[in-house]
């Protein structure tokens, strides 16, 4: 499997050949009104660079043009602009992988190149909506940017389905949620297409999800396709927040569905198949590689990368606009009585209970065992040790240790300097 992943990385790098001098005319080509059909293939595994290139193409390409962009990211979790990371992501697991990256192969499979580039699983907030997605070298991303007047959520998903069918994935289809699914038997597909919109129809598996962004003149549809992810069995661990059942939060929640690889080991075959379908729809095109972009000639890409890199800080993630979308509970985390009892029943808190609210990741009081404690405004993600924090409030050491360890287990800690 690792050999195939390395081959895929090489294949996407070799998908097109650059003509001399194109680095200086890339921006000119992208913005030229005469170029109605454009294709770009990124050679980078950097999610910040790829998402920033995508954003620039959305902003700068002609209003009546259609653009196709392929990219693969190193291991990362990309959440929607209106999502709450504490609800969507297993932050303690990200912290664990980052701290023990050298011996985390049982949790995270990475190529040597991915190991050189990053110490773990990065967390990025994209500019579009939609749900949380796990990316790695076996999961390719495709983006289609087109006139907003022609926007259709299914059009380009169907384009990818046609490519998959030509590659032998005959059971692929677009369901009512605009996801691409496959099934082990035709009967499950018939039920999935019978007009009842139901995510996770029994017997079906999601292989591609999509997110969208609309501007006045342009539309962006970007999707993933699970070709051969080596981390498939662990994706749910990364996307299952241990804090989810204890938090009342604003924001868009992801819709969970069973997932599956389509087992296409040749990434270039997938790219070629989609390019063929794209060409049938929109005519002739030229292909550019990301290596043809000189960042110093395109400062806005670097600016976009810095914005996304800043968002890697869990605190900045929680401060993104709109302000209400990413707060925990009405103002933060709300551990309800029901949840407290559930936790106590599992023996995790014994007879203890804790609740608090936070706005933009910051709180200034908590209730522990029906007693209120107040303190200076504190960022949740700045807490290096929950037991020490609780002990500092005058709570007895035994209670502080038990409740603090449980709270850290579900929320995480030490997020002040994370390159997750």
C-alpha positions in Angstrom: 0.0 0.0 0.0 2.8 2.5 0.9 4.4 1.8 -2.5 1.2 2.6 -4.2 0.9 5.9 -2.3 4.4 6.9 -3.2 3.6 6.1 -6.9 0.4 8.2 -6.6 2.4 11.1 -5.3 4.8 10.8 -8.3 1.9 10.4 -10.7 0.2 13.6 -9.7 3.6 15.4 -10.1 4.1 14.0 -13.5 0.6 14.5 -14.8 1.5 17.5 -17.0 4.7 18.9 -18.4 5.5 22.6 -18.1 6.6 24.8 -21.0 9.5 27.1 -20.4 8.7 30.5 -18.9 5.2 29.6 -17.7 5.9 30.6 -14.1 5.8 34.2 -15.1 2.6 34.0 -17.1 0.5 31.8 -14.9 -1.5 34.7 -13.4 -1.9 36.2 -16.8 -3.4 32.9 -18.1 -5.7 32.5 -15.1 -7.1 36.0 -15.5 -7.2 36.2 -19.3 -10.9 36.5 -20.4 -10.1 34.5 -23.5 -9.4 31.4 -21.4 -12.8 29.9 -20.9 -11.7 26.5 -19.8 -8.8 26.0 -17.4 -7.3 23.0 -15.6 -4.7 23.0 -12.8 -2.9 20.2 -11.0 -1.2 20.8 -7.7 2.1 19.1 -7.0 2.1 20.2 -3.4 0.8 18.2 -0.4 0.4 21.4 1.6 -3.3 22.0 2.5 -2.7 25.7 3.1 -1.2 26.2 -0.3 -3.8 24.1 -2.1 -6.8 25.8 -0.5 -5.2 29.2 -1.1 -4.6 28.5 -4.8 -8.2 27.3 -5.0 -9.4 30.5 -3.4 -7.4 32.7 -5.8 -8.8 30.8 -8.7 -12.3 31.5 -7.4 -11.5 35.2 -7.0 -9.4 35.9 -10.1 -10.6 33.7 -13.0 -13.0 35.2 -15.6 -16.6 35.2 -14.5 -17.7 33.1 -17.5 -14.8 30.6 -17.3 -14.9 27.0 -15.9 -11.9 25.8 -13.9 -11.0 22.3 -12.7 -8.3 21.9 -10.0 -6.9 18.7 -8.6 -4.9 18.4 -5.4 -3.9 15.9 -2.7 -3.2 17.0 0.9 -0.9 15.4 3.5 -2.8 14.1 6.5 -5.1 16.8 7.8 -8.7 17.4 8.9 -10.5 20.2 7.0 -13.6 21.6 8.7 -16.3 23.8 7.3 -16.3 27.6 7.9 -19.3 27.3 10.3 -18.2 24.2 12.3 -17.1 23.9 15.9 -13.8 22.0 16.2 -14.6 20.8 19.7 -17.7 19.1 18.4 -16.3 17.8 15.1 -12.8 16.7 15.8 -11.0 14.4 18.3 -8.7 17.1 19.5 -7.0 15.0 22.2 -6.1 12.4 19.5 -4.6 15.1 17.3 -2.5 16.2 20.3 -1.5 12.6 21.0 -0.4 12.0 17.4 1.6 15.3 17.3 3.4 14.6 20.5 4.2 11.0 19.6 4.5 11.2 15.8 7.5 8.9 15.7 5.5 5.9 17.1 2.0 6.7 15.9 2.0 4.4 12.9 -0.8 2.3 14.4 -3.1 5.3 14.3 -1.7 7.2 11.3 -0.2 5.9 8.1 2.0 8.4 6.3 4.5 8.4 3.4 8.1 9.4 4.1 7.4 12.8 2.4 4.4 13.4 4.6 6.5 12.7 7.7 9.1 15.2 6.5 6.5 17.9 6.0 4.4 17.5 9.1 4.6 16.0 12.6 1.0 14.9 12.7 -2.5 15.7 11.5 -3.1 19.3 10.7 -6.4 21.1 11.4 -7.6 23.6 8.8 -10.8 25.6 8.5 -11.7 26.1 4.8 -13.6 29.1 3.5 -16.6 27.1 2.3 -19.3 25.4 4.3 -20.0 21.7 4.6 -18.7 19.1 7.0 -15.4 17.8 8.4 -13.2 15.7 6.1 -10.1 13.7 6.7 -7.5 14.1 3.9 -4.4 12.0 3.2 -2.4 10.8 0.2 -5.1 8.2 -0.8 -7.8 10.9 -1.0 -7.8 13.2 -4.0 -9.6 16.5 -4.1 -11.3 18.0 -7.1 -12.6 21.6 -7.4 -14.8 23.0 -10.1 -15.2 26.8 -10.3 -17.9 28.0 -12.7 -20.4 30.8 -13.3 -22.8 31.0 -10.4 -25.7 31.3 -12.8 -25.0 27.7 -13.9 -24.5 26.3 -10.4 -25.9 22.8 -9.9 -24.8 20.7 -6.9 -24.9 17.5 -8.8 -23.5 18.4 -12.2 -19.8 17.9 -11.4 -20.4 15.1 -9.0 -22.1 13.3 -11.9 -19.0 14.1 -14.0 -16.9 12.2 -11.4 -19.3 9.3 -11.3 -19.1 8.9 -15.1 -15.3 8.8 -14.7 -15.5 6.2 -11.9 -17.8 4.0 -14.0 -15.3 4.0 -16.8 -12.7 2.9 -14.3 -14.9 -0.1 -13.3 -16.7 1.3 -10.3 -20.1 0.5 -11.8 -22.1 0.9 -8.6 -21.2 4.6 -8.2 -24.0 7.2 -8.0 -24.9 10.6 -6.6 -27.4 10.4 -3.8 -29.9 13.0 -2.6 -27.3 14.7 -0.4 -25.1 15.2 -3.4 -22.5 12.7 -2.1 -21.0 10.0 -4.4 -21.8 6.6 -3.0 -21.2 3.0 -3.9 -23.0 -0.2 -2.9 -22.3 -3.8 -2.5 -25.5 -4.7 -4.2 -27.8 -3.0 -6.7 -30.8 -3.2 -4.4 -29.2 -0.8 -1.9 -28.6 1.7 -4.7 -32.3 1.4 -5.8 -33.4 2.3 -2.3 -30.9 5.2 -2.1 -32.4 6.7 -5.3 -36.1 6.1 -4.6 -36.7 9.8 -3.7 -36.3 9.4 0.1 -33.4 11.6 1.2 -31.6 9.5 3.7 -27.9 9.7 4.5 -26.2 6.4 5.1 -28.8 4.2 3.4 -28.1 0.6 4.6 -25.7 -1.2 2.2 -24.3 2.0 0.7 -20.9 3.7 1.4 -19.9 7.3 0.9 -16.7 7.7 -1.3 -17.0 11.4 -2.0 -18.4 14.4 -0.2 -18.7 17.9 -1.4 -18.8 21.5 -0.1 -19.8 24.7 -1.9 -19.2 28.4 -1.9 -21.2 30.9 -4.0 -20.2 34.5 -4.8 -22.1 37.0 -6.9 -20.6 35.7 -10.1 -18.7 32.5 -9.3 -19.5 29.1 -7.7 -17.1 26.7 -6.2 -17.8 23.0 -5.8 -15.0 21.0 -4.2 -15.2 17.4 -3.4 -13.0 14.5 -2.3 -12.8 11.0 -3.6 -11.5 8.1 -1.4 -9.3 6.3 -3.9 -7.1 4.2 -1.6 -6.8 5.9 1.8 -4.4 3.9 4.0 -6.1 5.5 7.1 -9.6 4.4 6.2 -10.1 2.3 9.3 -9.0 5.2 11.6 -10.8 8.1 9.9 -13.8 7.8 12.3 -11.5 8.0 15.3 -10.2 11.4 14.1 -13.7 12.7 13.3 -15.4 11.4 16.5 -15.1 14.1 19.2 -15.1 12.7 22.8 -16.7 16.0 23.8 -19.6 15.9 21.4 -22.2 14.4 23.7 -21.3 16.9 26.5 -21.4 20.1 24.4 -24.4 22.2 23.4 -22.9 24.2 20.5 -23.9 26.5 17.7 -22.6 25.6 14.3 -23.1 23.2 11.4 -22.7 19.5 12.4 -21.3 17.0 10.0 -23.6 14.2 8.7 -22.0 10.8 9.5 -22.1 8.1 6.8 -20.2 4.8 6.4 -17.2 5.3 4.1 -15.2 3.1 1.7 -12.3 3.2 -0.7 -13.1 2.7 -4.4 -9.7 1.0 -4.5 -8.3 2.8 -7.5 -4.6 2.6 -6.9 -3.6 4.5 -10.0 -4.3 8.2 -9.1 -3.4 9.3 -12.6 -6.0 7.0 -14.1 -8.6 8.8 -12.0 -7.3 12.3 -13.0 -7.3 11.3 -16.7 -10.8 9.9 -16.4 -12.2 13.1 -14.9 -10.3 15.2 -17.4 -11.9 13.2 -20.3 -15.3 13.9 -18.9 -14.5 17.6 -18.2 -13.3 18.0 -21.8 -16.5 16.5 -23.1 -18.5 19.0 -21.1 -16.4 22.1 -21.7 -14.1 21.6 -24.7 -10.4 22.0 -25.1 -8.3 23.1 -22.1 -4.7 23.7 -21.0 -3.2 22.2 -17.9 -1.0 24.0 -15.5 1.0 22.7 -12.5 1.4 24.4 -9.2 5.1 24.5 -9.7 4.4 27.1 -12.4 3.2 29.5 -9.7 5.9 31.7 -8.2 4.6 32.8 -4.8 6.6 36.1 -5.0 4.7 36.9 -8.2 1.4 36.1 -6.6 1.5 37.6 -3.1 -2.2 37.0 -2.4 -1.6 33.2 -2.4 1.0 33.7 0.4 -1.4 35.9 2.2 -4.1 33.2 2.0 -1.6 30.6 3.3 -0.7 32.7 6.3 -4.4 33.2 7.1 -5.0 29.5 7.0 -1.8 28.7 8.9 -2.9 31.1 11.6 -6.1 29.1 11.8 -4.2 26.0 12.8 -4.2 27.5 16.3 -7.3 26.0 17.9 -8.0 29.4 19.4 -8.0 31.2 16.2 -10.1 28.5 14.7 -12.7 29.3 17.3 -12.6 33.0 16.6 -13.5 32.8 13.0 -16.5 34.7 11.7 -19.4 34.5 12.0 -18.9 34.9 15.8 -21.9 32.8 16.8 -21.1 29.9 14.6 -18.1 28.6 16.6 -19.0 29.3 20.2 -19.4 26.4 22.6 -23.0 26.1 23.9 -24.9 29.4 23.8 -21.7 30.8 24.9 -19.7 27.7 25.1 -19.6 24.2 26.6 -22.8 23.2 28.4 -22.6 20.0 30.3 -26.3 19.3 31.0 -27.5 17.4 34.0 -28.3 14.5 31.8 -24.8 14.3 30.5 -23.3 14.7 34.0 -25.4 11.7 35.2 -24.3 9.7 32.2 -20.7 10.4 32.9 -21.1 9.6 36.5 -22.9 6.4 35.7 -19.8 5.3 33.7 -17.7 5.9 36.8 -15.7 8.6 35.1 -16.7 11.4 37.5 -18.1 9.4 40.3 -20.4 11.8 42.2 -18.8 14.9 40.6 -20.2 17.3 38.0 -18.8 20.2 36.1 -20.3 22.7 33.7 -19.3 26.0 32.2 -20.0 28.3 29.2 -17.5 29.8 26.9 -17.6 32.5 24.3 -15.0 32.3 21.5 -13.2 29.7 23.5 -12.9 31.8 26.6 -14.6 31.3 30.0 -14.5 33.1 33.3 -16.5 30.8 35.7 -17.5 27.2 36.1 -19.8 25.2 38.4 -18.3 22.2 40.0 -20.4 20.1 42.3 -23.0 22.9 42.5 -20.5 25.4 43.6 -19.6 28.4 41.4 -16.0 29.4 40.9 -15.0 32.7 39.1 -11.6 33.7 37.7 -10.0 36.0 35.2 -11.1 35.3 31.6 -9.2 32.2 30.4 -8.9 30.6 27.0 -9.8 27.0 27.1 -7.0 26.1 24.6 -4.4 27.9 26.8 -4.9 25.4 29.7 -1.8 23.2 29.9 -3.2 21.2 32.8 -6.9 21.0 33.8 -6.1 19.3 37.2 -3.7 22.2 38.0 -6.1 24.8 36.9 -8.9 23.4 39.1 -6.6 22.9 42.0 -5.6 26.6 41.7 -9.3 27.5 42.2 -9.1 26.0 45.7 -10.7 22.7 44.7 -9.3 19.8 46.7 -6.6 17.9 44.9 -8.4 14.6 44.6 -11.5 16.1 43.0 -9.3 18.4 40.8 -7.3 15.5 39.6 -10.4 13.3 38.7 -12.5 16.0 37.1 -9.5 17.7 35.5 -8.3 14.5 33.9 -11.8 13.7 32.5 -12.2 17.2 31.2 -8.8 17.1 29.5 -9.7 13.8 28.0 -12.8 15.1 26.2 -11.6 18.7 25.4 -7.9 18.4 25.0 -5.3 20.8 26.5 -2.0 22.5 25.7 -3.2 24.2 22.5 -1.1 27.3 22.9 1.7 26.2 20.4 0.2 23.5 18.3 1.4 22.6 14.8 -1.2 19.8 14.7 
